[in-house]
Amino acid sequence: MRSDASEWPGKDVSWFRTFIAPGVQAGALGIATHVVPDAQLDAEADALARRLASGPTRSYAATRTLLKAWSSGGVAAADAVMLHAAMDLHNGCDAQRGFASKAKAIEAGVEPASVHPR
């Protein structure tokens, strides 16, 4: 989402901070990533929390750091913290497992999937 309201004529930025949308509408607007019926909410929230907790948590933290920097100071602020955030990831166990997995695939003659679609 843009940091200003230029795509929403007639709305000032404060509108975004106070806007409350029902779940279905929030999903349709792209504000919510998950929309489920009320009866499934607790189970779905628990499942999502478990998936996030078992995922690349350092990557999530780096993403949050970059988003916080960007939201308070724009691209220049995000750029200023990018190297630090990236090096923490590069030196971490998630990246080491990724490097080892890629090396193993190359040694086995399997071309690893590109992270950049062509």
N, C-alpha and C positions, 0 to 999 in steps of 0.2 A: 504494500500500500504506500502511496506517496506520502511525504511528510507535510504536504499542503493540501488545500481543498480545491485546487485548480480544476480537477476533473468533476467536481460537484458544484456547478454554478449556483450562486446564491447562498452557499453555505460557507461559514467561516470555520477556521480550524477548530474552535472550541466545540463545534457541533460533534466532531469525531470523538471527543473526550466524554461527551455526555450521552451519546447515542446508545440506546438499548434496543436490541432486536431479538425477537423470538428465535429459538434454535434453528428452525427451518430457514428463516430469512437470513440469519447470520451465515448459515452454510451456503446459501445461494449467492450471497455477497462475497464469499471468500474470507469472511472474518473468522469463522469456525472451521476447523479441519475435520471435525467429527460431529455428526448429528444422529442421535438415536432416540427411540421412544423413551419416555420417562421411566417405564418399568425396567429398561435395560441400562439405565444410566450408571448405577453403581457398579455393575459387573463390567461394563465397557470401560469405565474410568479406572477400575482396578487393573484390568488387562492392559490398558495403555500405560499405566504407571509401571507395571512389571516389565513391559517391553522397553520402555525408556530406561529403566534402571539397569537392565541387562545389556543395554546397547553401549555405544561408544561415548560414555559419559564425559570424557575429557573433550571430545569433539563438540558435544552439546554445550559444554561450558565455554569453549572458545567461540562458538557461534553466538552465544548470549553476550559474551564480552564485546564482540564486534558490533552486535546490534545495539547494545547500550551505548557504546562509544559513538556510533553513527547517529542514534536518536538525540544525543546531547550535543554533538559537535559536527555532524555531517560526515561527508566522505573523508575530509582531512583528518578528523579525529579517529575514524576507523582505520585509516592508513597508518596513523601513528602507533596503534597497538597491534597491527597485523603481524609484524615480524615476531614479536614476543609470543603472541597467541599461536602462530604457526610453528615456531621452534619448540614450544612446549608439546605440541602434538607430534611433531617430527621425532622427538626424542622419547616419546611415550611407548607403552607396550602395544597400543592399538596399531600404530604405524609399524613397529617392529614386526608384528605378526603379519601385517599386510605386505611388507617387503619380503619376508621369508616365504609367504604364500606365492607371491609373484615369481620369486627366484625358483621355487620348486616347480611351478607350472612351466617356466621357460626351460628348465633342465629336462622336463618330461616331454618337451616338444609341443606343449600346448600354448597357443598364443593367448595371453590374458586379454580379457575384454578391455577395450579402450574406455577411459572415463570421459572422453570427448567424442560424442557422436559425430559422424562425418556426413 
